Amino acid sequence: MKPKATLTTLTLYVWDNFCPDYTSGLAFAIARNETDARTQIEKVMGYKINNRWGTLRTYPVTQRVAYG
């Protein structure tokens, strides 16, 4: 059984230029690691993203973040 996630073990993953020909170009997930974040996003999108991820930025979830 996986240990329960806490704010100190989670990270906010934000991709700019995400699938720019199909979406608005932004994807994000709060996850334990980048692989988990990508898996969550692909599950929501319903298809494999391949090489259209764009630029990744990461932020600790314990920090205030503004993005615009």
WOLINGI-V584577 format. One record per residue. N is the residue number from 0. PHI is phi in radians with two decimals (none if undefined). PSI is psi in whole degrees, 0 to 359 (999 if undefined). D_CENTER is the distance of its C-alpha to the mean C-alpha in Angstrom with 1 decimal. Layout:
BEGIN
n | phi | psi | d_center
N | PHI | PSI | D_CENTER
N | PHI | PSI | D_CENTER
END
This chain:
BEGIN
n | phi | psi | d_center
0 | none | 134 | 23.3
1 | -1.24 | 143 | 20.0
2 | -1.15 | 150 | 20.5
3 | -1.13 | 136 | 19.1
4 | -1.26 | 142 | 15.9
5 | -2.17 | 171 | 16.8
6 | -1.03 | 329 | 15.5
7 | -1.39 | 346 | 16.4
8 | -1.80 | 356 | 14.5
9 | -1.85 | 151 | 11.1
10 | -2.33 | 146 | 8.7
11 | -1.57 | 122 | 6.4
12 | -1.86 | 126 | 3.7
13 | -2.22 | 127 | 5.0
14 | -1.95 | 125 | 6.5
15 | -1.52 | 158 | 10.2
16 | 1.00 | 33 | 12.6
17 | -1.33 | 122 | 10.3
18 | 0.69 | 58 | 13.2
19 | -1.05 | 339 | 15.6
20 | -1.52 | 352 | 18.5
21 | -2.13 | 335 | 17.0
22 | -2.31 | 185 | 14.7
23 | -1.27 | 354 | 14.7
24 | 1.62 | 17 | 12.5
25 | -2.39 | 133 | 9.4
26 | -2.41 | 147 | 6.0
27 | -2.62 | 155 | 3.7
28 | -2.72 | 148 | 3.4
29 | -1.78 | 120 | 6.1
30 | -2.65 | 171 | 7.2
31 | -1.29 | 326 | 10.1
32 | -2.73 | 173 | 9.0
33 | -1.10 | 321 | 7.0
34 | -1.07 | 315 | 9.0
35 | -1.09 | 318 | 8.3
36 | -1.08 | 314 | 4.5
37 | -1.10 | 319 | 6.0
38 | -1.08 | 316 | 8.9
39 | -1.06 | 315 | 7.8
40 | -1.15 | 315 | 6.7
41 | -1.08 | 324 | 10.0
42 | -1.12 | 316 | 11.8
43 | -1.17 | 318 | 11.4
44 | -1.23 | 329 | 12.2
45 | 1.52 | 11 | 15.1
46 | -2.73 | 164 | 15.2
47 | -1.31 | 132 | 14.3
48 | -1.42 | 327 | 12.4
49 | 1.08 | 237 | 14.4
50 | -1.76 | 26 | 14.7
51 | -1.96 | 34 | 13.2
52 | -1.33 | 328 | 9.8
53 | 1.45 | 203 | 11.2
54 | -1.62 | 129 | 10.9
55 | -1.70 | 136 | 8.2
56 | -2.20 | 144 | 8.8
57 | -2.18 | 147 | 8.3
58 | -2.46 | 139 | 10.3
59 | -1.19 | 142 | 12.1
60 | -1.30 | 353 | 12.2
61 | -1.53 | 0 | 15.9
62 | -1.97 | 141 | 16.0
63 | -1.24 | 139 | 16.5
64 | -2.37 | 136 | 14.3
65 | -2.16 | 143 | 15.5
66 | -2.48 | 127 | 14.0
67 | -2.75 | 999 | 16.4
END
